[in-house]
């Protein structure tokens, strides 16, 4: 007797092949890496833009120090180049006295050496960035440039006084006064006598 089954045999089920992925040459890991690079570059651009905005004239306020010079030396009433600096930096030629809101109404103080300058759409009042004990020379554009003190230094700030005491009462003999109404201060200018 045969034990073979007479039931019909079902053919094995056919499995449809999975659709082939388009080959891009990049695995999903590479795509993730690329996303991180793009995000990193965008972060650097945004942070750099923020720093530029803070250091441009738009972020300048009274008391800040800047490097300032006319774009054209023979046109000091024209546009100026301005960049923010630390007040102790040798390149910090000026200190911002005030930012002018309206050129027709706002003016720089009259007592002192002030520059009312324009940079782009902004106007500011600048005074020389001077410090007691430092020596300076005067540039062609009138700005004081800090230099090493030598016997040939033309100007040394021998004393600085806050406020505006009566003229001729605060500076040592042989020095001259440079007075500023805003911020109220007197700089005593003498000659460097050291070696």
BELCORKA-V627335 format. One record per residue. PSI is psi in degrees with one decimal (999 if undefined). BURIAL is + if it has 24 or more other C-alpha atoms within 12 Angstrom, else -. D_CENTER is the distance of its C-alpha to the mean C-alpha in Angstrom with 2 decimals. Layout:
BEGIN
psi = (PSI;PSI)
burial = (BURIAL;BURIAL)
d_center = (D_CENTER;D_CENTER)
END
This chain:
BEGIN
psi = (140.1;137.7;9.6;140.9;145.6;2.5;141.8;140.6;130.1;137.4;149.5;144.6;137.4;137.1;126.1;136.6;144.5;142.2;137.3;136.3;142.7;132.1;121.1;-10.8;-4.0;130.9;164.8;-31.1;-41.6;-38.5;-39.9;-41.0;-42.6;-39.0;-41.7;-38.9;-45.3;-45.0;-40.7;-44.0;-42.9;-39.4;-43.5;-43.1;-44.1;-43.3;-44.7;-41.2;-38.7;-43.6;-43.7;-42.9;-38.3;-30.9;-7.9;172.5;-32.1;-25.3;5.1;138.6;167.7;134.6;-19.9;154.1;148.1;160.4;124.0;136.1;148.0;142.5;-33.9;116.4;-36.1;4.0;69.3;-16.0;-2.5;-156.9;147.7;153.6;127.1;138.3;141.0;143.0;160.7;146.3;-23.7;-5.6;136.9;-27.6;-5.5;93.4;-25.7;161.7;137.8;122.2;-47.3;153.9;125.9;128.2;-33.7;111.9;-31.6;-31.7;-41.7;135.1;161.2;154.6;156.7;-23.5;109.7;174.5;98.7;147.3;121.5;107.9;162.3;135.0;107.7;-126.6;0.9;149.7;139.9;159.4;128.7;147.5;160.1;143.3;93.6;150.2;141.3;134.1;-13.1;153.6;149.7;154.1;158.1;128.1;171.8;-31.4;6.1;-7.3;143.7;129.4;123.4;140.4;167.6;139.9;124.7;173.3;-14.2;1.4;128.5;-32.9;133.0;134.7;103.8;-19.7;145.7;133.5;129.2;139.9;178.7;76.4;169.7;139.9;140.3;8.9;-8.2;-23.0;144.4;156.9;138.4;-3.9;158.9;157.0;137.5;109.7;143.3;130.5;-33.6;118.5;143.1;114.1;157.0;131.9;128.5;115.6;125.9;-162.1;138.6;126.1;-2.9;178.5;999)
burial = (-;-;-;-;-;-;-;-;-;-;-;-;-;-;-;-;-;-;-;-;-;-;-;-;-;-;-;-;-;-;-;-;-;-;-;-;-;-;-;-;-;-;-;-;-;-;-;-;-;-;-;-;-;-;-;+;+;+;-;+;+;-;+;+;+;+;+;+;+;+;-;-;-;-;-;-;-;-;-;+;+;+;+;+;+;-;-;-;-;-;+;+;+;+;+;+;+;+;+;+;-;-;-;-;-;-;-;+;-;-;-;+;+;+;+;+;+;+;+;-;-;+;+;+;+;+;+;+;+;+;+;+;+;+;+;+;+;-;-;-;-;-;+;+;+;+;+;-;+;-;-;-;+;+;+;+;+;+;+;+;+;-;-;+;-;-;-;-;-;+;+;-;-;-;-;+;+;+;+;+;-;+;+;-;+;+;+;+;+;+;+;+;-;-;-)
d_center = (103.16;99.82;96.85;94.57;92.85;93.65;90.48;88.42;85.36;82.02;79.85;76.65;73.73;71.41;67.73;65.52;62.89;59.32;57.34;55.42;51.63;49.98;48.71;44.97;44.62;42.10;43.22;41.77;39.97;38.13;37.12;35.66;33.64;32.31;31.29;29.29;27.49;26.67;25.46;23.27;21.70;21.11;19.50;17.02;16.25;15.91;13.69;11.39;11.52;10.81;7.62;6.60;8.22;6.68;3.03;5.48;8.01;10.15;8.62;8.62;11.79;14.24;13.76;9.98;9.39;7.92;9.38;11.76;14.86;17.33;17.50;21.15;22.17;25.45;23.92;21.78;22.67;21.13;17.67;14.79;11.87;8.68;5.21;3.55;5.99;8.77;11.70;13.96;12.14;14.48;11.95;10.93;13.58;13.38;13.20;13.09;16.73;16.86;15.82;18.98;20.66;23.42;23.50;27.29;27.58;24.46;24.36;22.78;25.09;27.81;28.23;25.67;23.59;21.14;19.46;19.53;17.27;16.59;13.77;15.22;17.08;15.25;16.53;15.43;17.29;15.86;17.81;17.75;15.97;19.29;20.66;24.33;25.71;23.23;24.45;22.98;24.05;23.53;22.17;23.99;21.52;22.27;19.05;19.81;18.76;19.21;22.02;24.58;27.39;30.62;33.76;32.48;29.20;29.54;27.79;27.41;26.34;29.45;28.97;26.68;28.42;27.06;29.04;31.09;34.41;37.12;36.48;37.97;38.35;35.47;34.54;36.67;39.29;38.11;34.51;33.26;31.29;27.99;27.90;25.27;26.43;23.17;22.28;25.82;25.80;27.68;26.68;29.71;29.36;31.86;32.54;31.88;35.35;34.80;35.64)
END
